[in-house]
């Protein structure tokens, strides 16, 4: 890989990680670009070369998390609509507990919910879905994410398998399974 591309990727990652660390102690509105570049150890110009706003940083973080989720779901024919897929989703949520809890505490959950919903809709409907299929997929994705957020807020005491059983028993009627 080109060294400049790799260096820029590392800079972007440092900025994202710094923003996430800062979100652990401050609200997004209280974090300045100066705070981020100082925490990341990068030049201010590097920040602006890569991101237009703090929200852009969070969107990129969300895309990275969702891309990782998509990769982890490879090989599941039914994606999140099968019991095994729901177990996998809850395991994934557990593995990203800290950053997702941090985003949730700062009121940024909707960014990740929208990305997750787009993934689930694509998996369940494909590109050429009719209105009814899209509504069902939207309902299912929203329900799964909502149960996840409730689990996150409750300290994730139940295992991913317990959560999948609970969720799948509630949502099984959505797709007639």
N, C-alpha and C positions, 0 to 999 in steps of 0.2 A: 504494500500500500504506500502511496505517496506520503512522505514525511509531513508535508504541510497539511494534508487532509487529516492525518492521524493526530497531529498537534491541535488542529482546530476541534476535532472530535473530543479530545481530552479537555480542552478549554471549556467547551459546552457542558461536558459532564461535571467539571469542577464547579461551574456556575450553578448548575441544577442542584448538585449535592449541597452547596453552600446555602442556597435558598431554602432547601428542605431543612437543613440544620437550624437556620434562623427562624423558620416557622415553628420550630419546637418551643421557642421562647417568646415570639412576637407575632402579632397579627400581620397579615400581608400589608395592610395599609400603613403599618408602623415601620416597615422595612424599607430602607432607602437603597438606591443603586450603589451608593458608597458602601453601605453595610455589606452588600452582596460581593462586590469586587474585593473588599478587604478580606472577607471570610474565605473567598475562593482563591485569593492570592493572584489575581489577574488584573490586567490594566482595564481601566474604564472603557477604552476604545474596543477592547475585546468583547466586553459585554454588549455594547451597541452594535458591533459588527455581527453578533449572533442573535440578539434578541431586541425586539422593539419595546417590550414592556415586561413587568414582573409576571403578568398573566401569560405571556408567551412562554416564559420559563416553565410555568406550571403546566401549560398545554404540552410542551415538549416532554416534560417528566411523565405526564399522563400517557402520551403516545408510546413512550419507551416501556412503560409498565404494561400497557395493552398489547404492544407488539410481543413482549415476553409472554404474556398470557396466551396470545394466539399461537405462538410457537409451542407452548406447553400443551396446548389442546390438539396439536397435530396428531392424526391417527384416530381421533374419536369421530366416527361417522355422523353421530347425532349432535356433536358439540355439547352444549349445555342442556339439551333437552332430554338426555338420558340420565339415569341415576348415576352411572359412573362419571359422566361429564360434570354433574353437579358436585360430586365428591371432589373431583379434580379442581373445580372452581373454588370450593371452600378451602382446599389445601393451598391453592394459589393465594387466596385472600389472606390466609394465615401467614404465609411466607412474606407478604408485603405489609404486615400489620403496622409496623412503626411508621413508615411514610404515609400510608393511607389514613392512619389515625391522626397524624399530624395535619394532613390536608383537611380532614373532617373537622378537627377542632378549629381550624382557621376559616371555615365556611367555604372551602373550595371543592366540596364533594361533587357538586354538579358537573364540574369539568370531567371528572372520571366517570360519572354516571353516564354522561352523553357518549363518551368513547366506548364504554362497555355496552351500552344499548345498541350502538351502531354495529359493533361486532356481533352481538347475539342476533340482531335482525338479519344481518348478512348470512350468518350461519344457518338460521332457521328458514329464511325465505329465499335466499339468493338475490340476484339483482332484479329479476322480473317478477316480483311478488304482487299479488292482487291486494286490494285494500284490507280485506278480512285477515289474510295471512300476516300482513304487516302489523295490524292492530293486535293480533294474538302474540306475535313476537315481541312487540313493544310492551304489552302487559306482562309477559313472562320475564323479560329482561328487567323491567322496573321492579317486579316482585322479588326477583332474585337479589337485585342490588339493595332493595329496601331491607330484606331479611339480613343480608350481610351487614349493613350499617347498624342494625339493631344488635346483631351479634358482636360487632366491633365495640359499640357503646357499652355492652354488657360485660366486656372483658374477655370475650372469646373463651368462655369456660367449657362449652361443649366441644367435642371433637368435630373435625370436618365431616366424619362419617355420620355422627348424630345429626348435624345440621343438614346434611344432604337428605337423610331419611325424613326429617321433619319437613324440609322444603318440598321434597319430591312428593310427599303424601299430600301436601296442600295444593301443589301445582299440577298434579298428574292429570286432572280433568281438563286442563287447558289444551292439551294435544291428544286427549283420548287415550292416554297410556295407563 
